């Protein structure tokens, strides 16, 4: 192989997907070692790294063209050795001049001082912090001031991040396109108004509020006025995920549901106060919507959601591009008179080219609903979880779905081995996934699909 042109050898190395294969390739000869080192652009280090700082420095010198680095200590305990600390970020800033993406996960010993070292990484466009307990707002402000091209920022379980001067600054810079804030107790929905003109360029927003801080009665009149005055422009926003948020007129992130014109993907999970009018609002503005996921509180919950079939009729009427629908409830123990019925689901099925349908803890979904669903002309993927009214009879109607390729059955008590027998000879399914169903055995799924995934953990059932 050494006689081959270097361009061809480089192309071969790029096609080696597994790191172990590339490492083996580099050991063949010094020439291959140099080629592989020059082509390596990503590095992932963490638990088990001996003499962590020295080893990282050696790796950075060997792989001079690194653009993507991940430092992760998930599952770390003290017996694994010392974690990388602020020195690690100093090493990266001095050696990785092409660094564009950095992810820090469970790095307990990296502080604001280390984060400030990143200000010399002028090409940095993506910073993801997953459980960084020692990093505060001051360190974050240093990064956004120094890294002018930052377009992706993810903050997950960063408990010391409180004030939002960094958010205001990066909003003024206008470079942010992807913002993810997950369970950072010091950042609430009303803090997001500080992004100001930065909303104009934002394409993706994920905001997950800590569920322990939920209070549907809380209301900040000053913040309402702030939202009114801001005149936020979010016409480029394509993907929105709001979890545990409060949906209330002119409050916090509620404005997104009526002001985004380019939404393609929406996830609203356990949001207090969500009504049909909210779904109607964003369905009328976002006619290019392709995916919607709704997880609602049960009707007996204090944080009751009141969506009805009206919402799904609006989606069917206003969103002709809709392809994926997920409807889930927090639990299946709610009123026997559901607010959403199969008629609502069919309103979307009959008006849009729905390819993916996911239903979880949906009390209305029974054998009759499965029969009604069997006329769906484009359905390729169906997933049912905790739909306890679906029996072997209902599963049999799946055979009428001519386009169906993937079926997932999870924690369903009414489906047995007998119900899956017709699939053996049908040759319908490319993939069948069965999880934690008490009456389906490993033998029962045999030869029901080209690819089969089977797992059995009945702790959910035995523990009630």
C-alpha positions in Angstrom: 0.0 0.0 0.0 2.9 2.4 0.6 3.4 2.6 -3.2 -0.1 4.0 -3.6 -0.5 7.8 -4.2 -0.8 9.6 -0.9 -4.2 11.1 -1.9 -5.6 7.5 -2.4 -4.2 6.4 1.0 -5.8 9.4 2.6 -9.1 8.6 1.0 -8.9 5.0 2.4 -8.2 6.3 5.9 -11.2 8.6 5.8 -13.4 5.6 5.1 -12.3 3.9 8.3 -15.2 4.7 10.6 -14.0 2.9 13.7 -11.3 4.5 15.8 -9.7 1.1 16.6 -9.3 0.5 12.8 -7.6 3.8 12.3 -5.3 3.2 15.3 -4.3 -0.2 13.8 -3.7 1.4 10.5 -1.3 4.0 12.0 0.8 1.2 13.6 1.7 -0.4 10.2 4.5 2.0 9.3 5.8 5.5 10.2 4.4 6.8 6.9 0.9 5.6 7.7 1.3 7.0 11.2 2.0 10.5 9.9 -0.9 10.3 7.4 -3.4 9.1 10.0 -2.2 11.8 12.5 -2.7 14.5 9.9 -6.2 13.3 9.0 -7.5 12.9 12.6 -9.8 15.8 13.4 -11.7 14.6 16.4 -10.6 13.4 19.9 -12.6 12.0 22.8 -10.8 11.5 26.2 -11.8 11.0 29.8 -12.0 8.2 32.3 -8.8 6.0 32.4 -6.5 8.6 30.9 -3.1 8.0 32.6 -1.2 11.1 33.6 -4.1 13.1 32.2 -2.6 16.5 31.4 0.7 15.1 29.9 -1.2 12.5 27.8 -3.6 15.2 26.5 -0.6 17.4 25.5 1.0 14.5 23.7 -2.2 13.7 21.8 -2.7 17.4 20.8 0.8 17.6 19.5 0.4 14.3 17.5 -3.0 15.3 16.1 -2.2 18.8 15.0 -5.4 19.3 12.9 -8.0 18.6 15.7 -11.2 20.6 15.2 -13.5 18.6 17.6 -12.6 17.6 21.2 -14.8 16.0 23.8 -13.7 15.6 27.4 -16.2 13.3 29.3 -16.1 11.8 32.8 -19.5 10.1 32.9 -19.4 7.4 35.6 -16.1 8.7 37.0 -15.0 7.7 40.5 -11.8 8.7 42.3 -10.2 5.3 41.8 -10.2 6.0 38.0 -7.4 8.6 38.6 -7.3 12.4 38.5 -9.7 14.3 36.2 -8.5 16.8 33.6 -8.8 20.3 35.1 -8.2 23.8 33.9 -4.8 22.8 32.6 -6.5 20.8 30.0 -8.2 23.8 28.4 -4.9 25.7 28.5 -3.3 22.8 26.6 -6.1 22.8 24.0 -5.9 26.6 23.5 -2.1 26.4 23.0 -2.0 23.4 20.7 -5.4 23.1 18.9 -5.4 26.2 16.7 -8.2 24.8 14.5 -10.5 23.9 17.3 -14.2 24.6 16.4 -16.2 22.3 18.7 -15.6 21.6 22.4 -17.8 19.4 24.7 -17.2 19.1 28.4 -19.2 16.4 30.2 -19.1 15.8 34.0 -15.9 17.7 34.3 -16.1 18.6 38.0 -12.6 20.2 38.2 -12.8 22.7 35.3 -13.6 26.2 36.5 -14.0 29.7 35.1 -10.3 30.1 35.0 -10.0 27.2 32.6 -12.9 28.4 30.5 -11.1 31.8 30.1 -8.3 30.0 28.2 -10.7 29.4 25.4 -10.8 33.1 24.5 -7.7 32.4 22.4 -9.6 29.8 20.3 -10.9 32.3 17.7 -12.3 29.6 15.5 -14.5 28.0 18.2 -18.1 27.8 17.0 -19.6 25.2 19.4 -19.4 24.9 23.2 -21.4 22.2 25.0 -21.3 22.0 28.8 -23.0 19.0 30.4 -22.9 19.1 34.2 -20.1 21.6 34.8 -20.7 22.3 38.5 -17.7 24.7 38.9 -18.5 27.0 36.0 -20.4 30.2 36.6 -21.8 33.1 34.6 -18.4 34.9 34.8 -16.6 32.1 32.9 -19.3 31.9 30.3 -19.2 35.7 29.7 -15.5 35.4 29.1 -16.0 32.8 26.4 -18.8 34.7 24.5 -16.8 37.9 24.6 -13.6 36.2 23.3 -15.1 33.7 20.8 -16.8 36.0 18.3 -18.0 33.1 16.1 -19.8 31.1 18.7 -23.0 29.8 17.0 -23.8 26.7 19.2 -24.1 26.9 23.0 -25.5 24.0 25.2 -25.8 24.4 29.0 -27.0 21.2 30.8 -27.2 21.1 34.6 -24.9 24.1 35.1 -26.2 25.1 38.5 -23.8 28.0 39.1 -24.8 29.8 35.9 -27.2 32.5 37.2 -26.9 36.0 35.8 -27.4 36.4 32.1 -25.1 39.1 31.0 -23.5 36.5 28.7 -26.9 35.9 27.1 -27.4 39.6 26.5 -23.9 40.0 25.0 -24.1 37.0 22.6 -27.5 38.3 21.6 -25.9 41.6 20.5 -23.2 39.8 18.6 -25.9 38.0 16.5 -23.9 34.8 15.9 -25.9 32.3 17.9 -27.9 29.8 15.9 -28.4 26.8 18.4 -29.2 27.4 22.1 -29.9 24.6 24.5 -30.5 25.3 28.2 -31.4 22.2 30.3 -32.3 22.4 34.0 -30.1 25.4 34.9 -31.9 26.6 37.9 -30.5 30.1 37.7 -32.0 30.7 34.2 -35.8 30.9 33.9 -38.0 31.5 30.9 -38.1 35.2 31.5 -34.3 35.4 31.3 -34.6 34.6 27.7 -35.8 38.1 26.8 -32.1 39.2 27.3 -31.2 37.5 24.0 -32.9 40.5 22.4 -31.9 40.9 18.7 -30.1 37.6 18.9 -33.5 35.9 18.3 -33.3 37.1 14.8 -30.6 34.5 13.8 -31.6 31.7 16.1 -32.5 28.5 14.3 -32.9 26.0 17.2 -34.0 26.5 20.8 -34.3 23.8 23.5 -35.3 25.0 27.0 -36.0 22.5 29.7 -37.0 23.9 33.0 -36.2 22.1 36.3 -39.5 20.3 37.2 -38.9 21.1 40.9 -39.2 24.8 40.1 -42.6 24.5 38.4 -45.3 26.8 39.7 -48.3 27.5 37.4 -49.3 30.4 39.6 -46.1 32.3 39.3 -46.3 35.5 37.2 -43.8 38.3 36.9 -45.7 41.4 35.6 -42.4 43.3 34.9 -41.2 40.5 32.7 -44.4 40.6 30.7 -43.8 44.2 29.9 -40.2 43.4 29.0 -41.4 40.8 26.4 -43.9 43.4 25.0 -41.2 46.0 24.5 -38.6 43.7 23.0 -40.4 43.2 19.6 -38.6 39.9 19.1 -38.0 38.6 15.6 -37.7 34.8 15.4 -38.6 34.2 11.8 -35.6 31.9 11.2 -36.4 29.6 14.1 -36.9 26.1 12.7 -36.8 23.9 15.8 -38.3 24.6 19.3 -38.4 22.3 22.3 -40.1 23.5 25.5 -40.2 21.3 28.5 -41.9 22.1 31.9 -42.6 25.7 30.7 -45.6 27.9 31.5 -47.8 28.6 28.5 -49.5 31.9 29.2 -50.4 34.8 27.0 -47.5 37.3 26.7 -45.4 35.4 29.3 -41.9 34.0 28.8 -41.4 31.7 25.8 -45.2 31.5 25.1 -44.7 34.2 22.4 -42.9 31.6 20.2 -46.0 29.7 19.5 -47.6 32.5 17.7 -44.7 34.4 16.1 -42.5 31.8 14.4 -43.1 31.5 10.6 -40.5 28.9 9.8 -41.0 26.1 12.4 -40.3 22.6 11.1 -40.1 20.7 14.4 -42.0 21.4 17.7 -41.7 19.6 21.0 -44.0 20.7 23.9 -43.6 18.5 26.9 -45.5 18.8 30.2 -46.1 22.5 29.6 -48.5 24.1 32.0 -51.5 25.8 30.6 -51.3 24.6 27.0 -54.6 25.0 25.1 -56.0 24.5 21.7 -55.6 28.1 20.9 -51.8 27.8 21.3 -51.5 24.9 18.8 -53.9 26.7 16.4 -51.6 29.8 16.6 -48.4 28.1 15.6 -50.1 25.8 13.0 -51.4 28.8 11.2 -48.0 30.5 11.0 -45.8 27.5 10.5 -47.3 25.8 7.4 -43.9 24.0 6.8 -44.2 22.1 10.1 -42.9 18.5 9.7 -42.7 17.1 13.2 -44.7 17.7 16.4 -44.3 16.0 19.8 -46.7 16.6 22.6 -46.4 15.2 26.1 -49.4 16.2 28.2 -50.3 16.0 31.9 -53.1 13.6 32.9 -56.5 15.1 33.4 -56.3 14.5 37.1 -53.0 16.5 37.4 -52.7 19.9 39.0 -50.9 21.1 35.9 -53.7 20.0 33.6 -53.4 20.4 29.8 -56.6 20.9 27.9 -55.8 20.0 24.3 -58.6 18.4 22.3 -59.3 17.1 18.8 -59.5 20.7 17.8 -55.7 21.0 17.9 -55.2 18.0 15.6 -57.8 19.3 13.2 -55.9 22.6 13.0 -52.7 20.7 12.3 -54.3 18.7 9.6 -55.8 21.8 8.0 -52.8 24.2 8.3 -49.7 21.9 8.1 -49.7 19.9 4.9 -46.0 19.0 5.3 -46.5 17.3 8.6 -44.8 13.8 8.7 -44.2 12.9 12.3 -46.6 13.0 15.2 -46.0 11.9 18.8 -48.6 12.1 21.5 -47.8 11.0 25.1 -49.3 11.3 28.5 -47.4 11.4 31.8 -49.2 8.3 32.9 -52.1 6.1 31.9 -54.1 6.5 35.1 -56.4 9.3 34.0 -60.1 9.9 33.2 -61.8 7.4 31.0 -63.1 10.4 29.0 -60.0 11.5 27.1 -59.7 15.1 25.7 -58.1 13.7 22.5 -59.6 10.8 20.6 -58.8 8.7 17.5 -60.9 11.2 15.5 -58.3 13.8 16.2 -55.5 11.5 15.1 -57.3 10.6 12.0 -57.9 14.2 11.1 -54.1 14.5 10.8 -53.6 11.1 9.1 -56.2 11.9 6.5 -54.9 15.4 5.7 -51.1 14.9 5.9 -48.6 12.3 4.7 -47.9 11.0 8.2 -45.0 8.6 8.1 -44.2 8.3 11.9 -46.8 7.9 14.7 -45.9 7.5 18.3 -48.5 7.0 21.0 -47.7 6.6 24.7 -50.1 6.0 27.6 -53.0 6.9 25.3 -56.1 5.6 27.0 -58.3 6.2 23.9 -56.2 3.9 21.7 -57.8 0.5 21.6 -58.5 -2.2 19.0 -61.2 -0.1 17.3 -58.7 2.8 17.0 -56.1 0.4 15.5 -58.7 -0.7 12.9 -59.4 3.0 12.1 -55.7 3.7 11.8 -55.1 0.7 9.4 -56.3 2.9 6.5 -53.3 5.3 6.9 -51.8 5.3 3.4 -48.3 6.6 4.2 -47.5 5.3 7.7 -44.1 3.7 7.8 -43.3 3.7 11.6 -45.7 3.0 14.4 -44.8 2.9 18.1 -47.2 2.2 21.0 -46.2 2.3 24.6 -48.4 1.6 27.6 -51.5 1.4 25.4 -53.2 -1.2 27.5 -56.4 -1.4 25.6 -54.7 -2.7 22.5 -54.9 -6.5 22.2 -53.9 -9.2 19.8 -57.0 -8.3 17.7 -55.8 -4.7 17.3 -52.2 -5.7 16.5 -53.6 -7.8 13.7 -54.9 -4.7 11.9 -51.3 -3.5 11.5 -51.0 -6.0 8.6 -53.3 -3.7 6.6 -50.7 -0.9 6.6 -49.0 -1.5 3.3 -46.2 1.0 3.9 -45.4 0.0 7.4 -41.8 -1.1 7.9 -41.1 -0.5 11.6 -43.2 -1.5 14.6 -42.4 -0.9 18.3 -44.5 -2.4 21.1 -43.5 -1.3 24.6 -45.0 -2.2 28.0 -48.3 -3.3 26.5 -50.2 -5.9 28.5 -52.8 -6.9 26.0 -50.4 -8.1 23.2 -49.2 -11.7 23.3 -47.2 -14.2 21.3 -50.4 -15.2 19.5 -51.0 -11.7 18.2 -47.6 -11.7 16.5 -48.0 -15.0 14.7 -49.5 -13.5 11.5 -46.4 -11.4 11.0 -44.2 -14.5 10.5 -45.6 -15.1 7.0 -46.5 -11.6 6.1 -42.9 -10.4 5.4 -44.3 -6.9 6.1 -41.8 -5.6 8.7 -38.2 -4.6 8.3 -37.9 -4.0 12.0 -39.8 -5.1 15.1 -38.9 -3.8 18.6 -40.5 -5.4 21.6 -39.7 -4.0 25.1 -40.9 -5.1 28.5 -44.2 -6.8 27.4 -45.0 -9.5 30.0 -47.0 -11.7 27.6 -44.5 -11.7 24.7 -41.5 -14.1 24.9 -38.3 -14.2 23.0 -39.7 -17.2 21.1 -42.8 -15.2 20.2 -40.9 -12.6 18.1 -39.0 -15.2 16.1 -39.0 -14.5 12.3 -41.6 -11.7 12.7 -39.4 -9.2 11.0 -36.1 -8.9 9.1 -34.5 -7.2 12.2 -35.7 -7.9 15.7 -34.9 -6.2 19.0 -36.3 -7.9 22.1 -35.8 -6.9 25.8 -37.6 -7.9 28.9 -37.5 -5.9 32.1 -40.8 -6.3 34.1 -39.9 -4.2 37.1 -42.4 -1.5 35.9 -45.2 -4.2 35.9 -44.2 -5.9 39.2 -43.9 -2.6 41.1 -47.3 -1.4 39.8 
